[in-house]
């Protein structure tokens, strides 16, 4: 009897132990049963054999990538990877790390590892798009992405092709921190790239519940835009759509930020001169709808308190621009050169060197307060997102 009790107790302990192990593996399914010892592969000095990556888990690949960066002292954004580095006796954090410290062998190895990671991902992740130049993905392969993630994935597509993000310093800084990014690099847009960008836009459109996004006017060649299509777009998005109508006909733009934006688009060719080209009936109706939507939105920030529904899904840069829009309607002169050139490119803007806060209405002051609160909230979300 005693032996039977001991056996049953041992069996119970074994079952509990297996359950705990199964639970642990379920929370980290990419952890291998036995990790391969790659510490002697000299990843900073010797070119990696791609065949050696076969069978490595996602956890091992990520750790290997952190190892290469860690040898140069980089502080990783990912908390798990940084915790791994801090456990290594050789690791010395170097706050002034830059990607220029990486040599060609290290960059080549990082590319191989990162490509292997992209193939191991169940869903498309940030950093994967460089490896989708010859294949397309579906909305389902994106998984459940937030608006910020979808926006960054779209920006990543432009970054791969050397986009400069002249109107968005936050994204410009984000991509400057990627080792593979180079301003104005010459990778050609492939058919797969164009299709994947369209899929990312469609995913954002569905999530936001809007009818169109900048860059999608090819969908409206046979039918004009309506007010319903434009509901929920920001002022910046509306202005990009308005100018896209002309850009699709090859118009050139004197305004630097507009010119930079359209030269980043895979469909833009330019060369049509800076005069507005003639529009057909559909294009004229679309232009009219956009202009009316812009005016309604501009008036709303001065005449009534912003509806919380407008704030939902508004990103930091959009809230910031809307605050400056309120000031600009009173002629404020901005010290930021890009902002000043942006508003000077608008026909309604008139400089007012004597501008003061006292010229703002109570509604405008309240809207600035609401937008500033939302801006801080969006900034916190950005910091949380990037660790």
C-alpha angles and dihedrals in degrees: 000000000000090000090051091052092049090050093049092048091050090048091051092050090049092051092048090048092050090048092052091048091049090049091050092049090047091057091048105028092166093064110109123227089235122015118222117240105240096153091109096053094098093224092180096054110023128060111248121241104232090215089066089066093062111114096011114137123239088251092055093047093050091048091049090052090050089050092059092049092042092058086064093046098251116165105225121226090215109084094210093052092045090051088053092052093048089059092058115095092214096052116111114177111229113194092193094058114144130180090244085076090070118093126217092261092053093047091049091051092047090053092051092048093045091050090052089050091052090054091049094053116103090209132024110276134190109281094030100094096083087070097052098070092117102035138051132226133207130231088255090060089060091066118199104334126177121233089255091054092048090049091050092048090053090048089049089057090057092043091055087059095046101265114172103205093220092173096044115054092176093061091040089058092044092057094042084065093058113094093218097052121109124171113242094003112169106234106144121233109253125207087252091052091053093047092048092050089052090051091052091050091049090052091052091046092053093047094049096039094230127141102226142006131204109281094035103090090112084079090062103054094112101031129041126240116261133204089257091057090053098045111121098020122129124240091254092052091049092051091049090051092048091054093040088066087065095035090058086061092053100260117164120224127220092195105092099217093049092047091050091048095053096042086059090060116097092221098050121103105161121190096121097109129248098279117101107261119226114273129216122232095270093048091048091052091048091050091050091051092051094047091051092048091050092051093048092051094045092050093046094063090055101037106040141020112269115264112240088230088067090054092052108100093005111138128221096259092049093051089048092051092048091054089051089046089062091051092044092056085065092048100254112176111227125215090209105091095210092050092048093049090046094056095039086059089062115089094220097055117107121179115242111185089183095058116142135173090251089073091067119098122235089253091052092049091050091049091050089052092050092046092048090052091049090046091055090048091050090048090053091050089051091051091047091048094053096039 
